[in-house]
Each structure stands twice: as C-alpha cells, then as structure tokens.
Amino acid sequence: MTDPNFAAYVPSVRGSFAWEPIPDGCILYEESTGKMITLNATAEAVLTHCDGETTVAEICRAIEGEFQISPEEAESVLKRLQDEGVI
C-alpha cells in the first residue's frame, strides 16, 4: 500500500447504482444522475468488497489472492472508484 491513510479507509457504495452484469465485468448506472460506469471483472470484484466494514488494506489482500494482482493495482482500482463517486 502506498498511502497508509487510504489503507485504513472503509469504503462502501454510494448512491443507488443499478448493477448490470456484462461479459467480463458489469455496468453501473445511477438513474438520478445518469452516470454510467463500466467495470472489468477485477474492478467488479473490488467493488463487491466495499461493504462499509472492510478496509482498503483488507480488500487489496483479498483481491490480490483472487486475481493475482498487486496490492497497488487493487488500490488503484479503489481510487478510481472513489474518483468516480462510486465509493
């Protein structure tokens, strides 16, 4: 983890996104804003861990084992979700 403060953050999904599965990922759609975001399978798996109880560090460790990606890559996905206003 590159940012210890972010590692302790406990993310949860904001708003009311509809979750539509697609091959190799999903599409998130927030009707109230018209915002649509396409996630690959890794990003979708990361998002499923954003339950308001699991820290970023814990999510990164879980995803690292599931998808064989580095904690930094998982952290990057979480930061993107945060920047997009999903978490």
C-alpha positions, -999 to 999 in steps of 0.1 A, spaced: 0 0 0 13 34 -9 -10 56 13 -14 44 49 -44 67 54 -62 53 24 -53 18 36 -74 24 67 -104 38 48 -135 16 49 -153 21 16 -190 15 8 -210 20 -23 -226 55 -25 -259 63 -40 -282 39 -57 -263 23 -86 -280 -3 -107 -257 -32 -113 -259 -48 -148 -237 -78 -154 -219 -80 -188 -193 -105 -200 -161 -99 -180 -175 -72 -157 -205 -50 -151 -221 -17 -159 -231 6 -130 -259 31 -137 -271 57 -113 -305 68 -125 -307 100 -106 -276 114 -123 -275 94 -155 -239 84 -146 -228 51 -162 -195 33 -154 -182 1 -170 -161 -21 -147 -139 -51 -157 -141 -83 -137 -114 -72 -113 -129 -38 -106 -163 -55 -101 -148 -79 -76 -131 -50 -58 -165 -32 -56 -182 -63 -41 -158 -60 -11 -168 -23 -5 -193 -32 22 -187 -5 48 -169 -29 71 -138 -40 52 -107 -17 50 -89 -9 18 -59 -29 30 -81 -59 36 -98 -55 2 -64 -53 -15 -52 -85 2 -84 -104 -8 -82 -92 -44 -45 -100 -46 -53 -136 -38 -83 -138 -61 -69 -121 -92 -31 -123 -89 -27 -86 -90 -5 -64 -68 -20 -45 -38 -10 -13 -56 -31 -23 -86 -61 -31 -63 -55 3 -46 -56 20 -80 -90 4 -87 -103 16 -54 -90 52 -60 -107 52 -94 -140 41 -79 -136 69 -53 -128 94 -80 -159 83 -100 -180 88 -69 -190 51 -66 -175 47 -31 
